[in-house]
Amino acid sequence: MVATSTNELEAGTVSRYDRKSEIKVFDESKTGVQGLVENGVTKVPRMFYCEHSNPSDGLTTESNSNFTIPSIDLTGINDDPILRDAVVGKVRYACEKWGFFQVTNHGIPTQVLDEMIKGTGRFHEQDAKVRKEYYTRDMSRKVIYLSNFSLYQDPSADWRDTLAFFWAPNSPNDEELPAVCRDIVPEYSTKVMALASTLLSYCQRLLALIAFTLKKWVVMKGFFICVTITQHALSQN
């Protein structure tokens, strides 16, 4: 049976569940999870169910319940070679043991970070007709709005929508950017790329590459900004 309406997208209303059809209807609406909420859905559709997962799995042991993501403080690294070397060591540890880390005191103004969040929030709050203009799974586009990058491959979908920008090596033109965040995205991107360049320069010895080559390979070959919004509101009626 093919789901053809918001009601049919609600879990439990289809006697013979056809996940492919449900995903297709959802994706072709081009409004994402936000669209479900806007249309008054009151139950999480079945396509979002993760049937073979227990949220408590792996979280019962003391070692797992107390873990923390590595956090690296960049305060003073521009002026103190000792601090700079310590940061390089922390980055190495985080990359080897975790694969990622959090950076604090990075120099990007709080107002820039806040405005980036507000700007993308404004995008998702726009009328569905406006959002639809950016909805695509064409990864050659420089501005992408969609719900779940791997929607058609994953066994269950995530309750989220994403606005993404492919910023390097060729950034979008102003007219390609959504009007509600057209000013902040370039400013945010410039500052984040500068931070990335700084980190790469400090870590050149760690990766055994000269700074110029490293910066050219990582920064110039590609820079991708991905901002994901998780929707919370569901009617309780």
FENVENNOR-V718011 format. One record per residue. RES is the residue in three letters. PSI is psi in degrees with one decimal (NA if undefined). Layout:
# FENVENNOR-V718011
[[RES & PSI] [RES & PSI]]
This chain:
# FENVENNOR-V718011
[[MET & 136.1] [VAL & 127.0] [ALA & 129.7] [THR & 5.1] [SER & 170.9] [THR & -41.0] [ASN & -39.3] [GLU & -18.6] [LEU & -16.3] [GLU & 139.2] [ALA & 139.6] [GLY & -1.8] [THR & -4.1] [VAL & 121.1] [SER & -38.7] [ARG & 98.6] [TYR & 127.8] [ASP & 93.1] [ARG & -40.4] [LYS & -41.0] [SER & -38.6] [GLU & -43.1] [ILE & -43.1] [LYS & -45.9] [VAL & -44.4] [PHE & -48.3] [ASP & -39.5] [GLU & -12.7] [SER & -25.7] [LYS & 25.2] [THR & -2.7] [GLY & -162.6] [VAL & -35.7] [GLN & -38.6] [GLY & -38.0] [LEU & -45.2] [VAL & -43.5] [GLU & -31.5] [ASN & 4.5] [GLY & 20.9] [VAL & 137.2] [THR & -9.1] [LYS & 146.2] [VAL & 122.0] [PRO & 153.3] [ARG & -27.5] [MET & -17.3] [PHE & -5.4] [TYR & 133.6] [CYS & 90.9] [GLU & -24.7] [HIS & 31.2] [SER & 139.2] [ASN & 117.1] [PRO & -24.5] [SER & -7.7] [ASP & 130.4] [GLY & 0.4] [LEU & 11.0] [THR & -20.0] [THR & 152.9] [GLU & -37.3] [SER & -37.4] [ASN & -32.6] [SER & -17.7] [ASN & 10.7] [PHE & 151.3] [THR & 142.3] [ILE & 136.6] [PRO & 131.5] [SER & 127.9] [ILE & 119.5] [ASP & 122.9] [LEU & 9.4] [THR & 124.3] [GLY & 3.5] [ILE & -20.5] [ASN & -19.5] [ASP & -16.3] [ASP & 107.6] [PRO & -31.5] [ILE & -45.3] [LEU & -39.0] [ARG & -43.0] [ASP & -36.1] [ALA & -38.2] [VAL & -42.1] [VAL & -42.9] [GLY & -40.3] [LYS & -38.5] [VAL & -42.4] [ARG & -46.9] [TYR & -46.8] [ALA & -40.7] [CYS & -39.5] [GLU & -39.2] [LYS & -26.9] [TRP & -41.8] [GLY & -3.7] [PHE & 168.8] [PHE & 164.6] [GLN & 140.2] [VAL & 131.8] [THR & 159.5] [ASN & 50.3] [HIS & -8.5] [GLY & -7.0] [ILE & 121.8] [PRO & 141.6] [THR & -36.6] [GLN & -29.5] [VAL & -43.8] [LEU & -44.8] [ASP & -41.8] [GLU & -31.5] [MET & -42.8] [ILE & -44.8] [LYS & -39.8] [GLY & -45.1] [THR & -31.9] [GLY & -41.6] [ARG & -35.4] [PHE & -48.3] [HIS & -19.9] [GLU & -5.0] [GLN & 165.1] [ASP & 144.4] [ALA & -34.9] [LYS & -35.4] [VAL & -44.1] [ARG & -38.4] [LYS & -28.7] [GLU & -23.7] [TYR & -7.5] [TYR & 123.2] [THR & 156.2] [ARG & 15.7] [ASP & 104.3] [MET & 0.5] [SER & -11.3] [ARG & 148.3] [LYS & -21.3] [VAL & 124.0] [ILE & 130.6] [TYR & 127.0] [LEU & 175.9] [SER & 115.2] [ASN & 103.9] [PHE & -38.7] [SER & 42.0] [LEU & -41.0] [TYR & -7.5] [GLN & -32.6] [ASP & 147.7] [PRO & -21.6] [SER & 148.6] [ALA & 155.7] [ASP & 146.2] [TRP & 73.2] [ARG & 157.6] [ASP & 154.0] [THR & 138.4] [LEU & 123.7] [ALA & 152.9] [PHE & 126.6] [PHE & 107.0] [TRP & -20.1] [ALA & 148.5] [PRO & -15.6] [ASN & 111.6] [SER & 158.2] [PRO & 152.5] [ASN & 160.0] [ASP & -40.6] [GLU & -17.1] [GLU & -18.6] [LEU & 142.7] [PRO & 137.4] [ALA & -33.7] [VAL & -14.0] [CYS & 22.5] [ARG & -30.2] [ASP & -39.2] [ILE & -32.7] [VAL & -46.4] [PRO & -40.0] [GLU & -46.3] [TYR & -44.5] [SER & -42.8] [THR & -43.8] [LYS & -37.6] [VAL & -38.6] [MET & -35.9] [ALA & -41.3] [LEU & -43.3] [ALA & -41.0] [SER & -40.3] [THR & -47.6] [LEU & -40.4] [LEU & -36.9] [SER & -41.2] [TYR & -24.2] [CYS & 12.2] [GLN & -38.1] [ARG & -34.2] [LEU & -38.7] [LEU & 1.7] [ALA & 41.0] [LEU & 148.8] [ILE & 151.7] [ALA & -41.6] [PHE & -45.9] [THR & -42.4] [LEU & -46.0] [LYS & -40.7] [LYS & -41.2] [TRP & -45.6] [VAL & -48.4] [VAL & -44.0] [MET & -28.3] [LYS & -28.5] [GLY & 139.4] [PHE & 121.8] [PHE & 125.5] [ILE & 126.0] [CYS & 117.6] [VAL & 116.1] [THR & 134.9] [ILE & 125.2] [THR & 121.8] [GLN & 136.5] [HIS & -29.8] [ALA & 123.6] [LEU & 138.7] [SER & 142.0] [GLN & 5.2] [ASN & NA]]
